[in-house]
Amino acid sequence: MNIEEPSIEESIKLAGKRIFHFHYADSNRNYPGHGHLDFYSILKALKQTGYTGFISGEHRPFPNPNESAQKGLTYLKNIEAKLS
């Protein structure tokens, strides 16, 4: 959606209850927060739809797989806490 849609958030709202899985990748494929996507707005829009399913991520294992996964998870959990 990053390139195809004028607004990721509006696309999420439009899809609404039809979303059954959410998969993310930041614009540069690094862990979330190191590209150009506004994950706060994206997750806020997802929450507004009532989505309670899984979220999967795709990012490069930089500087290593464990650190990349942990930093990405921490970043997203911090956003989740702000939205709660």
Backbone bond lengths (Angstrom), bond angles and torsions (degrees), N, CA, C in turn:
res aa  C-N    CA-C-N  psi(-1)  N-CA   C-N-CA  omega(-1)  CA-C   N-CA-C  phi
1 M - - - 1.444 - - 1.520 112.23 -
2 N 1.292 117.81 -19.21 1.460 121.07 -174.91 1.521 111.81 -56.79
3 I 1.302 117.33 -38.74 1.457 120.48 -177.60 1.525 110.97 -103.22
4 E 1.308 117.22 -34.48 1.456 121.28 -172.80 1.520 113.83 -75.00
5 E 1.311 118.00 -31.95 1.459 121.71 -173.20 1.523 111.22 -108.08
6 P 1.333 117.60 139.27 1.465 119.12 176.44 1.530 112.05 -65.31
7 S 1.333 116.95 -31.64 1.463 121.29 179.50 1.526 109.38 -141.94
8 I 1.304 116.22 113.24 1.463 120.42 177.79 1.523 109.85 -61.25
9 E 1.327 115.91 -43.46 1.469 120.40 -177.59 1.528 111.52 -61.21
10 E 1.325 117.46 -43.69 1.463 120.35 179.32 1.525 111.14 -66.62
11 S 1.313 117.35 -35.24 1.467 120.70 177.22 1.522 110.83 -65.18
12 I 1.328 116.34 -39.80 1.468 120.87 177.50 1.521 109.82 -63.23
13 K 1.326 116.50 -46.35 1.474 120.18 179.83 1.524 111.10 -62.89
14 L 1.321 116.98 -39.32 1.459 121.43 179.52 1.531 111.09 -65.29
15 A 1.313 116.91 -41.41 1.469 120.96 178.90 1.520 111.21 -69.92
16 G 1.336 116.34 -35.46 1.461 122.66 174.05 1.510 115.77 47.48
17 K 1.309 115.20 -122.94 1.473 122.45 -174.90 1.527 113.24 -68.19
18 R 1.323 117.28 -10.01 1.471 119.87 179.23 1.530 112.33 -80.25
19 I 1.329 117.52 -8.60 1.468 120.43 178.81 1.526 108.29 -74.39
20 F 1.322 117.03 123.09 1.465 120.25 179.52 1.528 112.00 -117.60
21 H 1.319 116.84 -8.93 1.471 121.76 175.63 1.522 106.77 -158.29
22 F 1.330 116.31 142.87 1.463 119.77 179.86 1.519 109.22 -125.43
23 H 1.319 115.71 124.58 1.466 122.61 -177.79 1.522 107.67 -121.86
24 Y 1.329 117.25 129.31 1.458 120.21 -178.70 1.525 111.85 -118.14
25 A 1.315 114.56 156.32 1.465 123.91 168.87 1.521 105.76 -153.38
26 D 1.330 117.25 126.38 1.460 119.35 178.42 1.524 109.08 -68.39
27 S 1.306 116.96 164.18 1.467 122.02 -172.01 1.523 113.78 -58.98
28 N 1.315 117.62 -28.73 1.467 120.34 -178.76 1.529 112.69 -106.80
29 R 1.317 116.47 6.57 1.465 124.42 179.15 1.528 113.88 69.06
30 N 1.330 117.98 9.95 1.463 119.92 170.48 1.518 108.19 -82.95
31 Y 1.327 117.55 174.50 1.460 118.93 -179.51 1.527 109.68 -62.81
32 P 1.341 117.73 156.12 1.455 122.04 -173.31 1.526 112.41 -53.12
33 G 1.324 114.05 139.55 1.450 120.38 178.71 1.512 113.77 99.57
34 H 1.312 117.02 -5.85 1.462 120.22 -179.65 1.524 112.59 -113.13
35 G 1.306 116.02 10.66 1.462 121.22 175.46 1.521 108.84 -119.98
36 H 1.327 116.07 -151.23 1.457 120.81 -175.40 1.527 114.07 -103.09
37 L 1.314 117.98 -4.30 1.461 119.25 -177.15 1.522 111.45 -76.71
38 D 1.328 114.93 143.28 1.464 122.01 177.90 1.532 107.55 -93.61
39 F 1.317 115.93 87.90 1.465 120.15 -175.85 1.521 112.51 -65.50
40 Y 1.315 118.19 -29.15 1.467 119.86 177.35 1.531 109.29 -60.71
41 S 1.320 117.10 -50.47 1.466 120.88 -179.45 1.522 112.08 -65.88
42 I 1.312 116.35 -37.22 1.466 120.52 179.55 1.525 110.65 -65.64
43 L 1.331 117.05 -48.07 1.466 119.92 -179.61 1.521 111.67 -69.72
44 K 1.321 117.26 -30.95 1.465 120.72 175.53 1.528 109.89 -63.81
45 A 1.326 116.88 -45.59 1.465 121.05 177.93 1.522 110.62 -62.18
46 L 1.317 116.87 -41.54 1.462 121.11 179.04 1.527 110.46 -62.59
47 K 1.319 116.32 -42.51 1.464 120.54 178.79 1.530 110.93 -63.91
48 Q 1.329 116.84 -38.45 1.466 121.06 -179.63 1.523 112.47 -63.43
49 T 1.320 117.67 -22.51 1.465 120.47 177.55 1.526 111.50 -79.64
50 G 1.343 116.52 -12.99 1.455 120.49 -176.31 1.519 112.91 88.44
51 Y 1.319 116.96 11.04 1.466 121.35 -178.22 1.525 110.70 -62.03
52 T 1.336 116.11 131.10 1.471 121.37 178.26 1.528 111.86 -129.95
53 G 1.308 116.33 12.92 1.465 120.51 -177.29 1.515 113.00 -84.33
54 F 1.307 114.46 -166.10 1.458 121.46 -178.50 1.525 111.48 -77.48
55 I 1.324 114.83 153.23 1.457 122.76 171.41 1.521 106.16 -124.33
56 S 1.317 116.17 125.47 1.466 119.42 177.85 1.521 109.06 -114.22
57 G 1.317 115.23 152.80 1.452 119.63 -176.95 1.507 112.92 -123.90
58 E 1.302 113.58 158.55 1.460 121.55 178.11 1.522 106.91 -136.13
59 H 1.317 116.37 115.99 1.461 119.10 175.20 1.514 110.44 -155.04
60 R 1.315 113.90 159.11 1.465 119.95 -178.18 1.526 110.26 -66.83
61 P 1.306 117.68 147.59 1.468 121.16 179.68 1.527 111.85 -81.94
62 F 1.339 115.98 59.70 1.461 120.63 -177.30 1.520 110.26 -113.62
63 P 1.271 121.81 130.49 1.458 128.49 4.31 1.528 112.34 -78.67
64 N 1.350 117.50 -18.51 1.462 122.31 172.52 1.523 106.88 -156.34
65 P 1.323 118.69 161.88 1.463 120.77 -174.63 1.527 114.46 -56.14
66 N 1.323 117.67 -45.54 1.465 119.91 -176.76 1.520 112.21 -66.11
67 E 1.318 116.96 -45.39 1.463 120.21 -179.03 1.527 111.16 -66.43
68 S 1.306 116.38 -40.29 1.458 120.89 178.26 1.528 110.88 -61.84
69 A 1.320 116.70 -46.83 1.466 120.75 179.13 1.524 111.18 -63.07
70 Q 1.321 117.22 -43.97 1.462 120.98 -178.72 1.529 111.65 -65.03
71 K 1.318 117.29 -44.36 1.467 120.35 179.89 1.523 111.09 -64.96
72 G 1.330 116.71 -40.43 1.459 120.12 177.74 1.515 111.85 -63.81
73 L 1.316 116.60 -44.19 1.461 121.29 179.73 1.526 111.18 -64.76
74 T 1.311 117.31 -43.61 1.464 121.31 178.73 1.526 110.78 -61.14
75 Y 1.305 116.88 -44.52 1.465 121.84 179.79 1.530 110.70 -59.34
76 L 1.328 116.75 -48.21 1.461 120.50 -178.46 1.524 111.89 -68.85
77 K 1.321 118.18 -36.96 1.467 120.78 177.80 1.526 111.06 -65.93
78 N 1.328 117.84 -35.09 1.464 120.48 176.17 1.524 111.04 -63.71
79 I 1.318 116.60 -39.85 1.464 120.17 176.34 1.517 109.83 -65.92
80 E 1.322 116.87 -44.20 1.463 121.14 179.32 1.524 110.63 -57.41
81 A 1.319 117.42 -41.85 1.466 121.38 179.41 1.527 110.86 -63.54
82 K 1.317 117.85 -38.79 1.468 121.37 178.82 1.523 111.59 -67.54
83 L 1.324 116.47 -30.26 1.460 120.78 -178.34 1.526 113.09 -84.66
84 S 1.309 117.05 -11.31 1.477 120.24 -177.48 1.508 111.86 -83.03
